[in-house]
Amino acid sequence: MPPPSAHPGSPTLADSVRLADDGVHILDRRVFPFEHRWVHARTVDEVAVAIEDMVTQSSGPYFAVLWGMVLAARESAGADPDTARARLRAAGDRLIATRPTNDQPRKAVEWVLSAVADGGDDVAAAALAGALAGDADYRRRSREMGRAGAELLPRGARVLTHCWGDLYLVGLVEALLEQDKQPSFVCTETRPYLQGARLTAHTLAEMGVETTLVTDAMPASLMRAGEIDALVTASDRVTMDGHVINKVGTLQHAVAAQAFGVPFHALCHAPDPHSATGADVPIEYRDGEEVLHTLGRRSATDLVRGLYPAFDVTEPRFVSTVVTDRGAFTPDRLAAGYFGEGSR
């Protein structure tokens, strides 16, 4: 059994990666909400494999990496501090490599390594303190970003979202409800893992928001008919010049949104200072076999092959606003607005 929730009353997926004395417990998003099955990772490598195998997605890997780094520190108990720190750096490299497009695993590793560098000889205690600080920071920034995003949406907004926005989406919805804006959401199903159908739609329903599910091919028709007021998605990374990298399919929805006069607001804690433009972001290609299956059942014959670029890049011209924890900015003002004038 997983340890008790640290955030009672929150949506289920807001607290789906938990640290315990015996390892890291990760709610298996591949079968949620039909099953509440937890994967028990006892080592750093088991945490990494769980991330690679899509047991957890979106911001889930961020928290898995935080707690995985704590496991790495525990595994180095008894080693001298310099050796322990070297092992932690190696564990961080392994964990960052699990999802190369998303920049959050790198940030999680940085929280722990920074704490360990400044934390004296008790590497395990410093690693835990760093991970706890990284957890609190992510949740705080998601709430602040949610409030900034809610300001952009009118009362009664009909919001289209794509894939699973995790705490980004939770923060936005909480702010909309606090402001009594009474939103409704349209969720794409998001093939091949159906994150929109299983994760997003279920979480919105848990939060008491009116929710409609559509297939990935329907949004353009809904926008043309005037049934969507805004497209809002999370992002796996946003570059300094405003390219939005997110689940594949985001680009086509953004293009349709521009064609039919629907604003596209991309949620992002902060632009990635290591990525000047979209060409600097590695796009993860997953095994094409995953496209040939739905919920564990094959959906195409063995006579065809699958292709699965897991993310796509949306150019700034298709993005109305990037919503950060420091406010909302147009893509051309993102770097200067977030980091201050002259940041380029």
Secondary structure, DSSP 4 states (H G I P E B T S, - for coil): -PPPPSSTTS-GGGG-EEEETTEEEEE-TTTTTT---EEEE-SHHHHHHHHHTTSS-TTHHHHHHHHHHHHHHHHTTTS-HHHHHHHHHHHHHHHHTTSSS-SHHHHHHHHHHHHHHHSTT-HHHHHHHHHHHHHHHHHHHHHHHHHHHHTTS-TT-EEEE-S--HHHHHHHHHHHHHTT---EEEEE--TTTTHIIIIIHHHHHHTT-EEEEE-TT-HHHHHHTT--SEEEE--SEE-TT--EEEETTHHHHHHHHHHTT--EEEE-SS--TT-SSGGGSPPPEEPGGGGGEETTEE-S-TTS---EE-EEEE-GGG-SEEEETTEEE-GGGHHHHHH-TT--
